[in-house]
Amino acid sequence: MAKKSRGHGPTKVLFIGNSFTARNDLPGLIARLAGALGRQLEHRLIHAGGASLRAHWNAGRATEAIRDGGYDAVVLQEQSTLPAKNASRMHENVRLFDGAIRAAGARTVLYMTWARQNAPDSQQAITDAYAAIGKELGATVAPAGVAWQRFLRDNDGPALHDRDQSHPTVAGSYLAACVILAALFQESPVGAEVDVPGLSAGERAALQAAAGQAWAEPASEGS
């Protein structure tokens, strides 16, 4: 049985994903933001470049960590295009992990990622895929993709996509971190102040506000 956290929200979190989670040390950034809110977050990352959740499941390392790690929450990031290309397969992968996570006494958090810069219309399919499996399993969805979509619509900068039009810039990771922080601790990220090289105070405030809005008003399926 997982060791339960002290105080508010989880303190020990396992992240499973690929470069969308590893880039810019997303788990470490979340931990720093949590510290600014008076929370202590211990974290571990299991990742492989381009990996799907099924690849992690088959490798066995992630399931072993879930079983033995005493985590409060496990954050799952599916391969970035799979939810749009094959939602059924993505749902199968999440169900596998959710069963193992529940058996270990932890809770599942789904890290909804974003559309490629050159394929913005795919965001709705990504959003729908995460929302549907989150609803089915009663899992928490961290709607980072929704926050990205709205921020890109309403703001001229900072850029969220890196030059490859796929991976996040520091600003993109910061926005995702704020959304996941809200999902883990069930509260707005606004006011979690940490210095981030390359981001001004004004940019951080705008990204926090976007994250807080996406957490408070996530997009529904088909919206």
Residue, then its C-alpha position, 0 to 999 in steps of 0.5 A: m500500500a502506498k504511503k499516504s501524503r502528509g498535509h495537502g495533496p501528494t508528496k511522492v509522485l512518479f512520472i511516466g512518459n517521454s521527452f514531453t515530460a523530460r524536456n526542461d526537467l518538467p518534474g523538477l519544475i513542478a517540485r519548485l512551484a510546489g515549494a513556492l506554495g509550501r508543498q514538498l514534492e518528491h519525484r521520480l521520472i521514468h522516460a524513454g524518447g518517443a515511448s508510448l505507455r504500452a512500451h513502458w508497460n512492456a518494459g516492466r520498469a514502470t510497473e515495478a516502480i509503481r508496485d514498490g515505490g509507495y507513490d501518492a500519484v502517478v502521472l501518465q503521459e502518452q506518446s503525443t500523437l497516439p491519442a489523436k491517431n488511435a484513442s482506443r489503443m491509448h485507452e487500453n494503455v491507460r487502463l493497464f496502468d490505472g489498474a496497477i496504480r490503484a492496486a498500489g494505493a495511488r491515484t492516476v493523473l493524466y498529463m494531456t499534451w498538446a497538438r503539433q504546431n503544424a497540426p493545431d486542429s488535432q488538439q480536439a481529438i487529443t482533448d477528447a481522448y484524455a477526457a473520455i478515459g479520465k471520466e471512465l476511470g475517475a482519473t484526474v486529467a491535467p489539461a495542459g493541451v487545453a491551456w496551450q491551445r487557449f494561450l496560443r489563441d489569446n497571446d502573441g508570446p512567449a513561444l510554447h513550441d520549440r523549433d521542431q514544432s513539437h517539443p516545448t520551449v521553457a515557456g511551454s514546459y512552465l505552462a504544463a508544469c503549472v497545470i500539472l501542479a494544479a491537478l496534483f494539489q487541486e488548487s490554482p497555480v497562481g502565486a507559485e513564484v519561482d525564477v525561471p531563466g528565460l521567462s520574465a515575471g510578466e510572462r510567468a504571470a500570464l502562463q500561470a493565469a492560463a494554467g489556472q483557467a484551464w484547470a478551473e474550466p477544462a474543455s469538455e469532449g467535443s467542445 
